[in-house]
């Protein structure tokens, strides 16, 4: 398939780079160098030589193909040299089938970039990327820690220690004390049952029955190893939390009042401190929005940061999250209007927050339940997440405080809207609607 020659170049000094694991292929305009396509290695000196060659060729803007994480060192070096770097989604630059190679890919990328046919992906500022890396590591550690808890539960069940039947949380205060005593060598159920906290609903006799089992050596060994891994990951989590607190403290822009301070040393105090630091960084308290807990706000801010000036308006922001209806129209017929598939972490956090509103007495909870009565729950969840995204955008860009109107006020407004719609419909048909009391 031949492509017609074009002369309306938008970026005449553009370059295209096909990123790879062991080498990068770079293409500049043919007039810029005798050899417009060159291959460079991936070592630091190779990347510096690549940047020097681009500057010598008069390149001002560079398009990179987003491939794994191999583009990150190159992206940072080119930015440090003063070049404008665009990270491009590979789906935007599919080449003609049957004519694909590394050389042709970089040339095709350079041509599309010069004609202005590509769009740059959004990459947050450096301070946000620093927090994002630690937050993602913390999320991975939490998932790994949960897997080791499951291994502990499996080892207990294999010994017929039915601890999960009498305790809601195996790794709570009572559960941890019992497991650590078992690993230390204690086998007497009555002695182990002494760790039962007074708030545990199960009686002491029920706990003793649950702690009576066969103490097989191989399962005890697995239990001890899993507990050791759990403690090791907990130590790394504490280090991640300490580093996050340091970085959040450095990025505080103002002091936001988020409410009364809980008692020192309590679990609520730890969550309050994180909430306070996030509010000081963002300039607003996003946890005021119903459904958004501290963990959700942490994920949102560490992924995108408090500065949303990159997005022209709220519609662009929601479209980037993948929460807007798709546009697939042919011949005047809508083929599909579903949202696009996306692995955006902020989108996932907002959809998880929307699910928690099913039993909320807030206006957002009433909105979610009204949507569930009209459509299936996945669509209602996406629509509610879209509403949450709009609130997050307005709070971060305008500094507006969120005020919950409450379920009753929302239902009153919805009733007024329904009455107004009925009156408009009746007027269009030549009728008039009057209340029952007025007619009597």
C-alpha positions in Angstrom: 0.0 0.0 0.0 1.6 3.2 -1.1 1.2 6.4 0.8 0.8 9.7 -1.0 3.6 12.2 -0.4 2.7 15.1 1.9 4.4 18.4 2.3 2.4 19.9 5.2 4.8 18.8 8.0 3.9 20.0 11.5 7.1 19.0 13.2 9.9 19.2 10.5 12.6 18.5 13.0 11.1 15.3 14.4 12.8 12.0 15.1 11.3 8.5 15.7 12.8 5.8 18.0 11.8 2.2 17.9 12.6 1.1 21.5 13.9 -2.4 22.2 15.4 -4.4 25.0 18.9 -4.7 23.5 19.0 -1.8 21.0 17.2 1.3 19.8 16.6 2.2 16.1 16.5 5.9 15.5 15.3 7.7 12.4 15.6 11.4 11.5 14.6 13.3 8.4 16.7 12.3 5.4 18.1 15.8 4.9 19.5 15.9 8.5 22.2 13.3 8.1 24.0 11.2 5.5 22.8 8.1 7.4 19.3 9.0 8.6 18.6 5.6 10.3 21.0 4.4 13.0 21.1 1.7 15.7 22.3 2.5 19.2 22.8 0.2 22.2 21.1 0.4 25.6 24.0 1.2 27.8 24.2 4.7 29.4 27.1 5.8 27.1 25.1 4.6 24.1 22.0 6.6 25.2 24.2 9.7 25.7 25.6 9.2 22.2 22.1 8.9 20.8 21.1 12.2 22.4 24.3 13.9 21.1 23.5 12.6 17.5 19.9 13.9 17.7 21.1 17.3 18.8 23.7 17.4 16.1 20.9 16.6 13.5 18.9 19.5 14.7 16.1 17.4 16.2 13.7 19.2 18.5 11.0 16.7 19.2 11.3 12.9 19.6 8.6 10.2 19.5 9.1 7.0 21.5 7.2 3.8 21.3 6.0 2.7 24.7 7.5 -0.8 25.1 7.6 -2.3 28.5 9.9 -0.2 30.8 12.8 -0.1 28.3 11.8 3.5 27.2 12.2 5.0 30.7 16.0 5.5 30.8 16.0 6.9 27.3 13.1 9.1 28.0 14.8 10.6 31.1 18.1 11.2 29.3 16.5 12.9 26.3 14.5 15.2 28.6 17.7 16.1 30.5 19.2 17.2 27.2 16.4 19.6 26.5 14.5 17.6 23.9 10.8 17.4 23.8 9.8 13.7 24.1 6.5 12.2 23.3 5.6 8.8 24.6 3.3 7.2 22.0 0.9 4.3 22.3 1.8 1.5 19.9 -1.8 1.2 18.8 -1.6 4.6 17.1 1.2 3.7 14.7 0.4 0.2 13.4 2.4 -0.3 10.2 1.1 -1.8 7.0 0.9 -5.6 7.5 3.7 -7.6 5.9 6.1 -4.7 5.9 7.4 -4.6 9.5 10.9 -4.4 10.7 12.8 -2.3 13.3 14.2 0.0 10.6 10.8 0.6 9.0 9.1 1.0 12.4 11.4 4.0 13.4 11.0 5.5 9.9 7.2 5.2 10.0 7.2 6.7 13.5 9.3 9.6 12.4 7.0 10.2 9.4 3.8 10.1 11.5 5.4 12.4 14.0 6.5 15.0 11.4 2.9 15.1 10.0 1.5 15.6 13.5 -0.5 12.4 13.4 0.5 11.1 16.9 -0.7 12.0 20.4 1.6 12.0 23.4 0.8 10.0 26.5 0.6 11.8 29.8 3.5 11.2 32.2 3.2 12.9 35.6 5.9 15.1 37.1 9.1 13.7 38.6 7.9 14.2 42.2 4.8 12.2 41.5 6.7 9.4 39.7 8.9 9.1 42.8 5.8 8.6 45.1 4.1 6.4 42.5 7.0 3.9 42.4 7.0 3.5 46.2 3.2 3.3 46.3 3.1 0.6 43.7 5.8 -1.3 45.6 3.8 -1.1 48.7 0.7 -2.4 46.9 2.8 -5.4 45.6 4.1 -6.1 49.1 0.5 -6.1 50.5 -0.5 -8.6 47.9 2.4 -10.8 48.7 1.8 -10.6 52.4 -1.8 -11.6 51.8 -0.6 -14.7 49.9 1.5 -15.7 52.9 -1.5 -15.3 55.2 -3.4 -17.7 52.9 -0.5 -20.2 53.2 -0.7 -20.0 57.0 -4.4 -20.7 56.9 -3.8 -23.6 54.6 -1.2 -25.1 57.0 -3.6 -24.7 59.9 -6.5 -26.3 58.1 -4.3 -29.3 57.1 -3.6 -29.8 60.8 -7.3 -29.4 61.4 -6.8 -26.2 63.5 -10.0 -24.5 62.6 -8.9 -21.0 63.7 -10.9 -19.3 60.9 -14.2 -20.7 62.3 -13.8 -18.9 65.6 -11.9 -15.8 64.6 -12.9 -13.2 62.0 -9.4 -12.1 61.3 -6.7 -14.8 61.6 -4.0 -12.1 61.7 -5.7 -10.0 64.3 -4.5 -9.6 67.9 -5.8 -13.0 69.1 -4.9 -14.9 65.9 -1.3 -13.6 65.7 -0.7 -14.4 69.4 -2.0 -18.0 68.9 0.0 -18.6 65.7 3.2 -17.2 67.2 2.7 -19.4 70.3 2.2 -22.5 68.0 5.4 -21.7 66.1 7.2 -21.3 69.4 6.3 -24.9 70.4 3.1 -24.7 72.4 0.5 -27.5 71.6 -1.9 -27.4 74.5 -5.3 -26.0 73.3 -6.2 -24.6 76.7 -2.9 -22.7 77.0 -3.4 -21.4 73.4 -7.0 -20.3 74.1 -5.7 -17.9 76.8 -4.8 -15.5 74.0 -8.5 -15.1 73.2 -9.4 -11.4 73.4 -12.5 -10.5 75.4 -14.1 -9.0 72.3 -14.0 -12.3 70.4 -17.6 -13.6 70.0 -16.6 -17.3 70.2 -16.4 -18.7 73.7 -13.3 -20.1 75.3 -14.6 -23.6 74.9 -15.2 -23.1 71.2 -11.7 -21.8 70.8 -10.3 -24.8 72.6 -12.2 -27.2 70.3 -10.9 -25.3 67.2 -7.3 -25.5 68.5 -7.4 -29.3 68.9 -5.8 -31.0 65.9 -3.0 -33.2 64.6 0.4 -31.4 64.9 2.1 -32.8 61.9 5.7 -31.6 61.6 5.7 -30.7 57.9 2.7 -28.4 58.3 4.3 -26.8 61.4 7.4 -26.1 59.3 5.3 -24.5 56.6 3.5 -22.4 59.2 6.7 -21.1 60.6 8.2 -20.3 57.3 5.0 -18.4 56.2 5.0 -16.5 59.5 8.6 -15.5 59.0 7.9 -14.3 55.5 4.9 -12.4 56.8 7.0 -10.6 59.4 9.7 -9.8 56.8 7.3 -8.2 54.4 5.7 -6.3 57.3 9.2 -4.8 58.0 9.5 -3.7 54.4 6.0 -2.2 54.5 7.0 -0.1 57.5 10.0 1.1 55.6 7.8 2.0 52.6 5.4 3.8 54.9 8.2 5.8 56.5 9.6 6.8 53.1 6.1 7.8 51.9 5.6 10.0 55.0 8.9 11.7 54.3 8.1 12.4 50.7 4.6 13.5 51.5 5.9 15.8 54.2 8.3 17.4 51.7 5.4 18.1 49.2 3.0 19.7 51.6 1.7 23.0 50.1 -0.7 24.2 52.8 -2.3 23.1 56.0 -5.8 21.7 55.6 -8.1 21.1 58.5 -9.4 17.5 58.2 -11.1 17.3 61.6 -10.4 16.3 65.2 -7.1 14.4 65.8 -7.7 10.8 67.2 -5.9 9.4 70.2 -2.2 8.9 69.7 -1.1 5.3 69.1 -4.5 4.2 67.7 -5.2 2.8 64.3 -7.4 5.8 63.5 -4.5 8.1 64.3 -2.2 6.4 61.7 -4.9 6.7 59.0 -5.5 10.3 60.1 -1.9 11.3 59.7 -1.8 9.9 56.2 -5.1 11.7 55.4 -3.6 14.9 56.7 -0.5 14.7 54.6 -2.4 13.8 51.5 -4.7 16.8 52.0 -1.8 19.1 52.6 -0.2 18.0 49.3 -3.4 18.2 47.2 -4.7 21.3 48.9 -8.1 19.6 49.4 -9.4 16.7 51.4 -10.6 14.1 48.8 -11.7 11.8 51.6 -14.7 14.1 52.0 -16.2 12.5 48.9 -18.4 9.5 49.9 -16.7 6.2 48.9 -13.2 7.5 48.8 -11.2 6.2 51.7 -7.6 7.0 52.5 -6.2 4.1 50.5 -8.2 5.2 47.4 -7.1 8.8 47.7 -3.5 7.6 48.1 -3.7 5.6 44.9 -5.3 8.5 43.0 -2.8 11.1 44.1 0.3 8.9 43.7 -0.8 8.0 40.2 -1.7 11.4 38.8 -0.7 14.0 41.4 -2.6 17.1 42.4 -1.9 19.0 39.2 -4.4 18.2 36.4 -3.6 21.2 34.2 -2.5 18.7 31.5 -6.2 18.0 30.9 -8.1 20.7 29.0 -11.4 20.0 30.9 -13.2 17.4 33.0 -14.3 15.5 29.8 -10.7 15.0 28.8 -9.9 13.7 32.2 -12.7 11.2 32.3 -11.9 10.1 28.8 -8.3 9.5 29.8 -9.6 7.3 32.7 -11.7 5.3 30.3 -15.0 6.2 32.0 -16.7 7.8 29.1 -18.9 6.1 26.5 -17.0 5.0 23.4 -17.7 6.3 19.9 -18.0 3.7 17.2 -20.5 4.9 14.5 -20.7 3.7 10.9 -23.3 4.8 8.4 -25.2 6.8 11.0 -25.6 3.7 13.2 -24.1 3.4 16.6 -22.2 0.1 16.6 -20.9 0.3 20.1 -20.9 2.9 22.9 -19.2 0.9 25.6 -16.2 2.2 27.5 -12.8 1.1 26.3 -10.8 -1.6 28.1 -8.2 0.0 30.3 -5.8 -1.0 33.1 -5.7 2.5 34.5 -5.1 2.3 38.2 -7.1 5.4 39.0 -10.0 4.0 37.1 -9.8 0.8 39.1 -9.7 2.8 42.4 -12.7 4.8 41.4 -14.7 1.8 40.4 -13.9 0.0 43.7 -14.9 3.2 45.5 -18.2 3.2 43.6 -19.0 -0.3 44.8 -18.8 0.7 48.4 -21.7 3.2 47.9 -24.3 0.5 47.6 -25.3 0.8 51.2 -24.4 4.4 51.8 -27.0 6.9 53.0 -25.4 9.7 51.1 -26.6 11.4 47.8 -24.0 9.4 45.9 -25.4 6.2 47.4 -28.9 7.1 46.3 -27.5 7.9 42.9 -25.8 4.5 42.6 -28.9 2.6 43.7 -31.1 4.5 41.3 -28.8 3.6 38.5 -28.8 -0.1 39.6 -32.6 -0.1 39.3 -32.4 1.1 35.7 -29.4 -0.9 34.3 -27.1 -3.7 35.3 -24.6 -3.2 38.1 -21.4 -3.0 36.0 -22.8 -0.1 34.0 -24.1 1.6 37.1 -20.7 1.1 38.7 -18.9 2.7 35.7 -21.4 5.6 35.7 -20.9 6.2 39.4 -17.1 6.1 39.0 -17.5 8.7 36.3 -19.3 10.9 38.7 -16.6 10.4 41.3 -13.9 11.3 38.7 -15.7 14.6 38.0 -15.8 15.5 41.7 -12.1 14.7 42.1 -11.3 16.8 39.0 -13.3 19.8 40.3 -11.8 19.6 43.8 -8.2 19.4 42.5 -8.6 22.1 39.9 -10.9 24.6 41.6 -10.2 23.8 45.3 -13.9 23.3 45.9 -14.9 21.6 49.1 -17.3 18.6 48.8 -20.5 18.9 50.7 -22.8 15.9 50.8 -26.5 16.8 50.4 -27.7 13.6 51.9 -30.0 10.9 50.6 -33.2 12.7 51.5 -32.3 15.9 49.6 -31.2 13.9 46.6 -34.5 12.0 46.5 -36.4 15.3 46.8 -34.6 16.8 43.9 -35.1 13.6 41.9 -38.9 13.8 42.6 -39.0 17.4 41.5 -37.2 16.5 38.2 -39.7 13.7 37.6 -42.6 16.0 38.2 -41.2 18.6 35.8 -40.6 16.0 33.2 -44.2 14.7 33.5 -45.6 18.2 33.2 -43.5 18.9 30.0 -44.8 15.6 28.6 -48.4 16.3 29.4 -48.2 19.9 28.0 -46.8 18.5 24.7 -49.8 16.1 24.5 -52.3 18.8 25.4 -53.0 17.8 29.0 -52.4 19.4 32.4 -51.2 17.6 35.6 -52.5 18.7 39.0 -51.7 17.3 42.4 -54.3 15.0 44.0 -55.0 17.4 46.8 -55.6 20.3 44.5 -58.0 18.3 42.3 -60.0 17.3 45.4 
